[in-house]
Amino acid sequence: MTEREAVENLAHAIGYGRVMQICMELWRADLARIGCEGAELTLGPCAAMMVPCRHPVTDANGHCKVCCGVGRVTKWVAENVK
């Protein structure tokens, strides 16, 4: 079985979101043990709950302070953060 197949099987068994949530929690704990808190990948709302970020670009890499370059934010953020 390939790594991809193993992850797919697990995701089908417990849910893709739960797999990602557990991985994030494990990564955070591993990083905390070596003093690198906050370096783990984090997850946010699913794409269906997001809207395009229309905030201005604020750095040379094309990122804004609101979406950090992801290009999408929640509707509430789009409407309430200036």
C-alpha positions as CSV (number, residue, x, y, z in Angstrom):
1,M,0.0,0.0,0.0
2,T,1.3,3.4,-0.9
3,E,1.4,6.4,1.5
4,R,-1.4,8.0,-0.5
5,E,-3.6,4.9,-0.3
6,A,-3.0,4.7,3.5
7,V,-4.0,8.3,4.0
8,E,-7.0,7.9,1.7
9,N,-8.2,4.8,3.6
10,L,-7.8,6.6,6.9
11,A,-9.6,9.7,5.6
12,H,-12.5,7.5,4.3
13,A,-12.7,5.8,7.7
14,I,-12.6,8.9,10.0
15,G,-13.1,11.8,7.7
16,Y,-10.7,14.1,5.8
17,G,-11.2,17.0,8.1
18,R,-10.5,14.8,11.2
19,V,-7.3,13.5,9.6
20,M,-6.1,17.1,9.0
21,Q,-7.2,18.2,12.5
22,I,-5.3,15.4,14.1
23,C,-2.2,16.0,11.9
24,M,-2.2,19.7,12.9
25,E,-2.5,18.8,16.6
26,L,0.3,16.2,16.4
27,W,2.5,18.7,14.4
28,R,1.9,21.4,17.0
29,A,2.9,19.0,19.9
30,D,6.0,17.9,18.1
31,L,7.1,21.5,17.4
32,A,6.4,22.5,21.1
33,R,8.7,19.8,22.2
34,I,11.6,21.4,20.3
35,G,10.6,25.0,21.1
36,C,9.1,26.0,17.7
37,E,5.5,26.7,18.7
38,G,3.4,28.2,16.0
39,A,5.3,26.8,13.0
40,E,2.7,24.1,12.2
41,L,0.3,24.2,9.3
42,T,-3.1,25.4,10.3
43,L,-6.6,24.7,8.9
44,G,-9.5,27.1,8.4
45,P,-13.0,27.1,7.0
46,C,-13.8,25.0,4.0
47,A,-13.7,26.8,0.6
48,A,-17.5,26.9,0.3
49,M,-17.6,29.3,3.3
50,M,-15.0,31.7,1.9
51,V,-15.2,34.7,-0.4
52,P,-12.4,36.4,-2.4
53,C,-10.3,38.7,-0.3
54,R,-10.5,42.3,-1.7
55,H,-8.2,43.9,0.8
56,P,-5.2,45.8,-0.6
57,V,-1.8,44.1,-1.2
58,T,0.5,45.3,1.6
59,D,3.9,43.7,0.8
60,A,6.2,43.0,-2.1
61,N,5.1,39.3,-2.3
62,G,1.5,40.2,-3.1
63,H,0.2,39.4,0.4
64,C,-2.2,41.4,2.4
65,K,-2.4,41.5,6.2
66,V,-5.9,40.0,6.2
67,C,-5.6,36.9,4.1
68,C,-1.8,36.5,4.2
69,G,-1.8,35.9,0.4
70,V,-4.3,33.0,0.4
71,G,-6.8,35.2,-1.5
72,R,-9.9,34.1,0.4
73,V,-11.5,35.1,3.7
74,T,-14.8,34.4,5.5
75,K,-17.7,36.6,4.5
76,W,-17.6,38.2,8.0
77,V,-14.0,39.2,7.6
78,A,-14.6,40.6,4.1
79,E,-17.4,42.8,5.4
80,N,-15.9,43.8,8.8
81,V,-12.2,44.2,8.4
82,K,-11.0,47.3,6.6
